[in-house]
Amino acid sequence: MKNVLLVGAGKIGAMITELLVNSGDYHVTVADHSVAALAGVRQHERVATLQLDVTDKEAVLGALNGRSAVLSAVPFAFTIYVAEGAVEAGVHYFDLTEDVATTRRVKALAKDAACVLMPQCGLAPGFISIAANDLAQRFDTLDEVRLRVGALTEHPTNRLKYDLTWSIDGLVHEYLAECDAVVDGKPSRVQPLEGYETLTLDETDYEAFNTSGGVGTLGDTLADRVRNLNYKTIRYPGHCAIMKRLIGDLGLDEATLTEILGYALPRTSQDVVLIFVSVTGEIGGELRQESYAKKVYSRVDEAGRRWSAIQITTASAICAVLDLVAEGRLPERGFLRQEDVDFGDFLANRFGGNYA
């Protein structure tokens, strides 16, 4: 039985707990600063709860004592405290952050670490890089790598054509922070909400535009091989124009936009996750394009609980890489990138199989 600490008792934390406990191989201690959040944690003989302030270094080290790994599902501004504690305690660390600056700090911590530090273990960044890298390795030369992901309500009714399916803090941050890309062969930063394009999947029209964080470390990994590489978020048509009006024309800052959208947008568990990767380059001297496309829908389990598609995909990804490290299929120390994960190993994993 592997004893792990999960920091964050929100929606994604609930799905992580569900997956790990149902596997029969993990005992999960769920930690959170909120007593109310902990009260909602599933009761099970292999689940414990702990009130924890992650900014309290000694408390974090105490919580990590006796654990084989820690999974951070807290907002990006707090996950670095968990990473620092993991390094000091020698405990494997996995997180879901999309924040580029946080990932760089985690990478620096990993330089002399005796444990694994693996950030960006969700959907995007996360699985999207595993799928894209698998396609890219089939090419002799690379021209363009396009990564596209959307977490959308199945039944949009408002003018934004969007309901909240995940963290409002993460959503707003990715709309405001600069975005990593490779442009004309050079690692670059591009602006969020730019790079507008339209696409059609399964006879439904969508739009896509730059957002921060989704590239993960893949841009650095492929920078010397690819001419253009970028990540864009998929939305229903019309969403981008409204967001640009709120941010560009009205000048709403991150805190104000978070407050307004958090209040005004409904939450939903009836969602669909769209994943689309396209790679163009040469194979055997011939110009080729290879693509990967997937839709994942929300599900109702045997107990009648609905799990959203974003919960399923995000939690499955971090649980899969935790499993792969525990099984010895990945290195057991230092900084791990998502593209270090074999695509076949990921899909064959009991948690990664939710993408299959």
Kinemage of the C-alpha trace (Angstrom):
@kinemage 1
@onewidth
@group {chain A} dominant
@subgroup {mainchain}
@vectorlist {calphas} color= white
{ca met a 1} P 0.000 0.000 0.000
{ca lys a 2} L 1.502 3.331 -1.094
{ca asn a 3} L 0.897 6.220 1.278
{ca val a 4} L 0.497 9.541 -0.537
{ca leu a 5} L -0.417 13.089 0.412
{ca leu a 6} L -2.881 15.005 -1.764
{ca val a 7} L -2.904 18.755 -1.149
{ca gly a 8} L -6.160 20.314 -2.300
{ca ala a 9} L -9.669 19.058 -1.549
{ca gly a 10} L -11.408 20.721 -4.476
{ca lys a 11} L -13.120 19.131 -7.470
{ca ile a 12} L -9.951 17.778 -9.048
{ca gly a 13} L -8.766 16.559 -5.653
{ca ala a 14} L -12.024 14.661 -5.226
{ca met a 15} L -11.502 12.837 -8.536
{ca ile a 16} L -7.854 12.059 -7.712
{ca thr a 17} L -8.960 10.600 -4.399
{ca glu a 18} L -11.640 8.527 -6.102
{ca leu a 19} L -9.243 7.062 -8.651
{ca leu a 20} L -6.446 6.253 -6.215
{ca val a 21} L -8.703 4.749 -3.563
{ca asn a 22} L -10.615 2.630 -6.075
{ca ser a 23} L -7.327 1.200 -7.366
{ca gly a 24} L -6.804 -0.513 -4.005
{ca asp a 25} L -3.092 0.328 -3.982
{ca tyr a 26} L -3.034 3.773 -2.391
{ca his a 27} L -3.827 5.279 0.982
{ca val a 28} L -4.583 8.974 0.472
{ca thr a 29} L -4.316 11.723 3.067
{ca val a 30} L -6.210 14.738 1.719
{ca ala a 31} L -4.941 18.053 3.077
{ca asp a 32} L -6.509 21.479 2.741
{ca his a 33} L -6.601 24.748 4.676
{ca ser a 34} L -10.413 24.751 4.536
{ca val a 35} L -12.327 22.734 7.127
{ca ala a 36} L -15.438 23.000 4.945
{ca ala a 37} L -13.593 21.508 1.963
{ca leu a 38} L -12.254 18.653 4.080
{ca ala a 39} L -15.756 17.911 5.328
{ca gly a 40} L -16.717 17.000 1.766
{ca val a 41} L -13.900 14.469 1.304
{ca arg a 42} L -15.069 10.924 0.643
{ca gln a 43} L -15.083 8.757 3.759
{ca his a 44} L -13.188 5.522 3.264
{ca glu a 45} L -10.808 3.335 5.253
{ca arg a 46} L -7.987 4.305 2.877
{ca val a 47} L -8.688 8.057 3.108
{ca ala a 48} L -7.648 10.454 5.867
{ca thr a 49} L -7.962 14.232 6.104
{ca leu a 50} L -5.635 16.897 7.447
{ca gln a 51} L -6.065 20.647 7.873
{ca leu a 52} L -2.899 22.209 6.461
{ca asp a 53} L -1.527 25.658 5.705
{ca val a 54} L 0.990 25.068 2.898
{ca thr a 55} L 2.813 28.314 3.717
{ca asp a 56} L 3.771 26.786 7.098
{ca lys a 57} L 7.006 24.963 6.269
{ca glu a 58} L 7.135 22.847 9.425
{ca ala a 59} L 3.512 21.801 9.018
{ca val a 60} L 4.177 20.752 5.414
{ca leu a 61} L 7.233 18.718 6.422
{ca gly a 62} L 5.188 17.033 9.128
{ca ala a 63} L 2.457 16.167 6.640
{ca leu a 64} L 5.022 14.685 4.252
{ca asn a 65} L 6.567 12.419 6.887
{ca gly a 66} L 6.082 8.789 5.892
{ca arg a 67} L 4.645 9.563 2.439
{ca ser a 68} L 6.043 8.160 -0.788
{ca ala a 69} L 4.655 11.013 -2.904
{ca val a 70} L 2.722 14.261 -2.761
{ca leu a 71} L 0.259 15.508 -5.369
{ca ser a 72} L -0.442 19.237 -5.414
{ca ala a 73} L -3.907 20.278 -6.563
{ca val a 74} L -3.811 23.763 -5.038
{ca pro a 75} L -3.865 27.085 -6.955
{ca phe a 76} L -0.625 27.877 -8.794
{ca ala a 77} L 0.381 30.595 -6.327
{ca phe a 78} L 0.705 28.049 -3.503
{ca thr a 79} L 2.085 24.915 -5.118
{ca ile a 80} L 5.736 26.015 -4.839
{ca tyr a 81} L 5.489 25.673 -1.046
{ca val a 82} L 4.551 22.031 -1.509
{ca ala a 83} L 7.426 21.503 -3.948
{ca glu a 84} L 9.978 23.003 -1.557
{ca gly a 85} L 8.741 20.746 1.235
{ca ala a 86} L 8.883 17.686 -1.015
{ca val a 87} L 12.527 18.325 -1.899
{ca glu a 88} L 13.507 18.750 1.750
{ca ala a 89} L 11.573 15.631 2.758
{ca gly a 90} L 12.787 13.567 -0.221
{ca val a 91} L 9.225 12.813 -1.350
{ca his a 92} L 8.195 12.487 -5.012
{ca tyr a 93} L 6.283 15.575 -6.165
{ca phe a 94} L 3.604 15.995 -8.856
{ca asp a 95} L 1.501 19.069 -9.598
{ca leu a 96} L -1.146 20.415 -11.985
{ca thr a 97} L 0.150 23.950 -12.434
{ca glu a 98} L -0.152 25.820 -15.715
{ca asp a 99} L 1.973 28.688 -14.420
{ca val a 100} L 5.242 28.948 -16.350
{ca ala a 101} L 7.145 30.767 -13.593
{ca thr a 102} L 6.201 28.121 -11.026
{ca thr a 103} L 7.403 25.345 -13.325
{ca arg a 104} L 10.754 27.063 -13.753
{ca arg a 105} L 11.145 27.267 -9.987
{ca val a 106} L 10.267 23.579 -9.640
{ca lys a 107} L 12.875 22.726 -12.288
{ca ala a 108} L 15.517 24.670 -10.377
{ca leu a 109} L 14.620 22.816 -7.175
{ca ala a 110} L 15.053 19.485 -8.962
{ca lys a 111} L 18.709 20.059 -9.828
{ca asp a 112} L 20.059 18.285 -6.734
{ca ala a 113} L 16.869 16.596 -5.519
{ca ala a 114} L 16.847 12.966 -4.394
{ca cys a 115} L 13.205 12.646 -5.455
{ca val a 116} L 11.124 13.159 -8.602
{ca leu a 117} L 9.741 16.611 -9.315
{ca met a 118} L 7.177 16.492 -12.103
{ca pro a 119} L 5.052 19.599 -12.673
{ca gln a 120} L 2.252 20.200 -15.204
{ca cys a 121} L 0.744 16.708 -14.866
{ca gly a 122} L -2.810 17.504 -15.942
{ca leu a 123} L -4.501 17.762 -19.314
{ca ala a 124} L -2.812 20.844 -20.789
{ca pro a 125} L -0.048 21.070 -19.892
{ca gly a 126} L 0.278 17.369 -19.334
{ca phe a 127} L -1.326 14.771 -21.573
{ca ile a 128} L -1.314 17.121 -24.564
{ca ser a 129} L 2.512 17.131 -24.520
{ca ile a 130} L 2.687 13.344 -24.256
{ca ala a 131} L 0.427 12.956 -27.304
{ca ala a 132} L 2.183 15.686 -29.305
{ca asn a 133} L 5.656 14.356 -28.604
{ca asp a 134} L 4.600 10.875 -29.680
{ca leu a 135} L 3.465 12.248 -33.046
{ca ala a 136} L 6.562 14.427 -33.415
{ca gln a 137} L 8.927 11.482 -32.963
{ca arg a 138} L 7.535 9.886 -36.129
{ca phe a 139} L 8.912 12.713 -38.278
{ca asp a 140} L 12.381 13.140 -39.752
{ca thr a 141} L 11.984 16.921 -39.748
{ca leu a 142} L 9.320 19.073 -38.106
{ca asp a 143} L 7.607 22.122 -39.521
{ca glu a 144} L 4.648 22.827 -37.249
{ca val a 145} L 3.232 21.410 -34.015
{ca arg a 146} L -0.247 22.619 -33.048
{ca leu a 147} L -1.729 21.802 -29.643
{ca arg a 148} L -5.418 22.579 -29.077
{ca val a 149} L -7.538 21.811 -26.000
{ca gly a 150} L -10.937 22.970 -24.811
{ca ala a 151} L -12.982 22.190 -21.708
{ca leu a 152} L -16.487 23.222 -22.735
{ca thr a 153} L -20.029 22.924 -21.478
{ca glu a 154} L -22.101 20.522 -23.557
{ca his a 155} L -25.069 22.903 -23.579
{ca pro a 156} L -23.977 26.570 -23.737
{ca thr a 157} L -26.717 29.141 -23.113
{ca asn a 158} L -25.012 32.463 -22.301
{ca arg a 159} L -23.298 34.904 -24.655
{ca leu a 160} L -19.839 33.775 -23.584
{ca lys a 161} L -20.988 30.253 -24.498
{ca tyr a 162} L -19.101 29.085 -21.458
{ca asp a 163} L -19.822 27.695 -17.986
{ca leu a 164} L -17.179 27.129 -15.333
{ca thr a 165} L -15.864 23.581 -15.453
{ca trp a 166} L -12.643 24.111 -13.474
{ca ser a 167} L -10.648 26.653 -11.430
{ca ile a 168} L -11.675 30.269 -12.035
{ca asp a 169} L -8.204 31.385 -10.891
{ca gly a 170} L -6.494 29.172 -13.447
{ca leu a 171} L -8.899 30.200 -16.194
{ca val a 172} L -8.328 33.930 -15.750
{ca his a 173} L -4.579 33.546 -15.334
{ca glu a 174} L -4.211 31.733 -18.658
{ca tyr a 175} L -6.148 34.531 -20.387
{ca leu a 176} L -3.763 37.197 -19.064
{ca ala a 177} L -0.252 35.710 -18.899
{ca glu a 178} L 2.162 35.606 -21.841
{ca cys a 179} L 2.272 32.332 -23.746
{ca asp a 180} L 5.313 30.234 -24.642
{ca ala a 181} L 5.684 29.263 -28.294
{ca val a 182} L 8.260 28.552 -30.974
{ca val a 183} L 8.056 31.070 -33.817
{ca asp a 184} L 10.236 30.725 -36.923
{ca gly a 185} L 12.546 28.370 -35.090
{ca lys a 186} L 13.034 30.535 -31.995
{ca pro a 187} L 11.554 30.118 -28.491
{ca ser a 188} L 9.215 33.089 -28.122
{ca arg a 189} L 6.492 34.671 -26.028
{ca val a 190} L 3.180 35.508 -27.675
{ca gln a 191} L 0.204 37.400 -26.304
{ca pro a 192} L -2.889 35.695 -24.849
{ca leu a 193} L -6.182 35.970 -26.776
{ca glu a 194} L -4.229 36.520 -30.015
{ca gly a 195} L -3.533 34.041 -32.821
{ca tyr a 196} L -7.248 33.668 -33.475
{ca glu a 197} L -8.347 30.784 -35.709
{ca thr a 198} L -11.426 28.702 -36.413
{ca leu a 199} L -11.736 24.930 -36.681
{ca thr a 200} L -14.405 22.301 -37.139
{ca leu a 201} L -14.500 18.969 -35.300
{ca asp a 202} L -17.295 16.455 -35.805
{ca glu a 203} L -19.337 19.040 -37.748
{ca thr a 204} L -19.226 21.568 -34.879
{ca asp a 205} L -17.560 24.960 -35.338
{ca tyr a 206} L -15.099 26.246 -32.760
{ca glu a 207} L -12.588 29.044 -32.327
{ca ala a 208} L -9.121 28.862 -30.780
{ca phe a 209} L -6.683 31.475 -29.465
{ca asn a 210} L -3.454 31.748 -27.498
{ca thr a 211} L -3.575 31.050 -23.769
{ca ser a 212} L -0.764 30.605 -21.280
{ca gly a 213} L 0.740 27.425 -19.898
{ca gly a 214} L -0.451 24.715 -22.268
{ca val a 215} L 2.862 24.224 -24.073
{ca gly a 216} L 4.560 23.101 -20.875
{ca thr a 217} L 8.207 22.171 -21.491
{ca leu a 218} L 7.536 20.813 -24.995
{ca gly a 219} L 8.592 24.054 -26.660
{ca asp a 220} L 12.044 23.833 -25.086
{ca thr a 221} L 12.278 20.136 -25.912
{ca leu a 222} L 11.497 20.585 -29.623
{ca ala a 223} L 12.895 24.089 -30.128
{ca asp a 224} L 15.893 22.931 -32.173
{ca arg a 225} L 13.716 20.761 -34.446
{ca val a 226} L 10.483 22.650 -35.121
{ca arg a 227} L 9.751 25.855 -37.043
{ca asn a 228} L 6.483 26.740 -35.290
{ca leu a 229} L 4.903 25.312 -32.143
{ca asn a 230} L 1.970 26.773 -30.245
{ca tyr a 231} L -0.865 26.019 -27.860
{ca lys a 232} L -4.385 27.449 -28.133
{ca thr a 233} L -7.551 27.049 -26.109
{ca ile a 234} L -10.715 25.928 -27.911
{ca arg a 235} L -13.998 27.745 -27.290
{ca tyr a 236} L -17.345 28.123 -29.018
{ca pro a 237} L -17.379 31.055 -31.506
{ca gly a 238} L -17.798 34.513 -29.953
{ca his a 239} L -16.054 33.830 -26.646
{ca cys a 240} L -12.715 35.404 -27.539
{ca ala a 241} L -14.233 38.699 -28.708
{ca ile a 242} L -16.070 39.184 -25.406
{ca met a 243} L -12.976 38.369 -23.348
{ca lys a 244} L -10.897 40.842 -25.363
{ca arg a 245} L -13.530 43.505 -24.708
{ca leu a 246} L -13.452 42.849 -20.963
{ca ile a 247} L -9.660 42.769 -20.749
{ca gly a 248} L -8.536 45.079 -23.555
{ca asp a 249} L -11.311 47.660 -23.789
{ca leu a 250} L -12.452 47.769 -20.153
{ca gly a 251} L -9.005 47.091 -18.702
{ca leu a 252} L -10.160 44.607 -16.055
{ca asp a 253} L -7.248 43.274 -14.031
{ca glu a 254} L -6.816 39.667 -12.877
{ca ala a 255} L -8.471 40.107 -9.482
{ca thr a 256} L -11.478 42.009 -10.869
{ca leu a 257} L -12.011 39.626 -13.762
{ca thr a 258} L -11.766 36.629 -11.424
{ca glu a 259} L -14.371 38.136 -9.119
{ca ile a 260} L -16.789 39.031 -11.920
{ca leu a 261} L -16.588 35.731 -13.800
{ca gly a 262} L -16.611 33.730 -10.585
{ca tyr a 263} L -19.856 35.431 -9.608
{ca ala a 264} L -21.575 35.588 -12.999
{ca leu a 265} L -20.765 32.269 -14.682
{ca pro a 266} L -22.661 29.138 -13.666
{ca arg a 267} L -20.824 25.930 -12.770
{ca thr a 268} L -21.461 22.724 -14.636
{ca ser a 269} L -20.395 19.091 -14.550
{ca gln a 270} L -21.968 18.385 -17.949
{ca asp a 271} L -18.930 19.159 -20.033
{ca val a 272} L -16.813 17.828 -22.859
{ca val a 273} L -13.044 17.995 -23.218
{ca leu a 274} L -11.704 18.400 -26.761
{ca ile a 275} L -8.121 17.403 -27.540
{ca phe a 276} L -6.548 18.049 -30.921
{ca val a 277} L -2.895 17.758 -31.927
{ca ser a 278} L -1.573 18.287 -35.435
{ca val a 279} L 2.037 17.811 -36.545
{ca thr a 280} L 3.389 18.703 -39.996
{ca gly a 281} L 6.839 17.827 -41.323
{ca glu a 282} L 8.748 15.409 -43.504
{ca ile a 283} L 8.825 11.628 -43.319
{ca gly a 284} L 11.087 9.890 -45.817
{ca gly a 285} L 11.433 13.091 -47.858
{ca glu a 286} L 7.657 13.524 -48.172
{ca leu a 287} L 5.654 16.358 -46.598
{ca arg a 288} L 3.199 14.741 -44.166
{ca gln a 289} L 0.659 15.668 -41.520
{ca glu a 290} L -0.385 13.450 -38.618
{ca ser a 291} L -3.142 14.322 -36.155
{ca tyr a 292} L -4.625 13.098 -32.889
{ca ala a 293} L -8.176 14.010 -31.888
{ca lys a 294} L -10.177 12.954 -28.861
{ca lys a 295} L -13.359 13.909 -27.022
{ca val a 296} L -13.949 12.966 -23.391
{ca tyr a 297} L -17.380 13.441 -21.811
{ca ser a 298} L -18.603 13.654 -18.226
{ca arg a 299} L -19.725 10.399 -16.622
{ca val a 300} L -22.124 9.211 -13.950
{ca asp a 301} L -20.667 6.484 -11.728
{ca glu a 302} L -22.441 3.541 -10.107
{ca ala a 303} L -23.244 5.644 -7.046
{ca gly a 304} L -25.021 8.232 -9.199
{ca arg a 305} L -22.292 10.858 -8.904
{ca arg a 306} L -21.474 12.869 -12.011
{ca trp a 307} L -17.788 13.442 -12.672
{ca ser a 308} L -16.981 16.171 -15.179
{ca ala a 309} L -14.753 15.535 -18.178
{ca ile a 310} L -12.183 18.033 -16.892
{ca gln a 311} L -12.097 16.203 -13.541
{ca ile a 312} L -11.647 12.855 -15.277
{ca thr a 313} L -8.914 13.953 -17.700
{ca thr a 314} L -6.931 16.072 -15.235
{ca ala a 315} L -7.034 13.580 -12.366
{ca ser a 316} L -6.365 10.578 -14.618
{ca ala a 317} L -3.225 12.208 -16.006
{ca ile a 318} L -1.595 12.965 -12.656
{ca cys a 319} L -2.571 9.557 -11.256
{ca ala a 320} L -1.092 7.836 -14.312
{ca val a 321} L 2.334 9.459 -13.989
{ca leu a 322} L 2.323 8.776 -10.237
{ca asp a 323} L 1.685 5.119 -11.074
{ca leu a 324} L 4.387 5.020 -13.754
{ca val a 325} L 7.008 6.386 -11.359
{ca ala a 326} L 5.909 3.917 -8.669
{ca glu a 327} L 6.214 1.063 -11.201
{ca gly a 328} L 9.735 2.118 -12.207
{ca arg a 329} L 8.708 3.008 -15.762
{ca leu a 330} L 10.050 6.536 -15.266
{ca pro a 331} L 13.212 7.836 -13.553
{ca glu a 332} L 12.943 8.036 -9.782
{ca arg a 333} L 14.766 11.311 -9.213
{ca gly a 334} L 15.207 14.750 -10.768
{ca phe a 335} L 13.017 16.866 -13.028
{ca leu a 336} L 10.605 14.943 -15.257
{ca arg a 337} L 8.896 16.422 -18.300
{ca gln a 338} L 5.566 15.212 -19.621
{ca glu a 339} L 7.272 14.344 -22.896
{ca asp a 340} L 9.479 11.888 -20.975
{ca val a 341} L 6.380 9.682 -20.698
{ca asp a 342} L 5.843 7.030 -23.372
{ca phe a 343} L 2.421 7.492 -24.979
{ca gly a 344} L 1.777 3.744 -25.114
{ca asp a 345} L 2.728 3.287 -21.458
{ca phe a 346} L 0.394 6.135 -20.511
{ca leu a 347} L -2.642 4.732 -22.347
{ca ala a 348} L -1.928 1.214 -21.065
{ca asn a 349} L -1.937 2.489 -17.487
{ca arg a 350} L -5.120 1.885 -15.489
{ca phe a 351} L -5.624 5.626 -14.987
{ca gly a 352} L -4.324 6.774 -18.370
{ca gly a 353} L -6.801 4.372 -19.937
{ca asn a 354} L -9.497 7.004 -19.385
{ca tyr a 355} L -8.007 8.695 -22.470
{ca ala a 356} L -7.955 5.525 -24.556
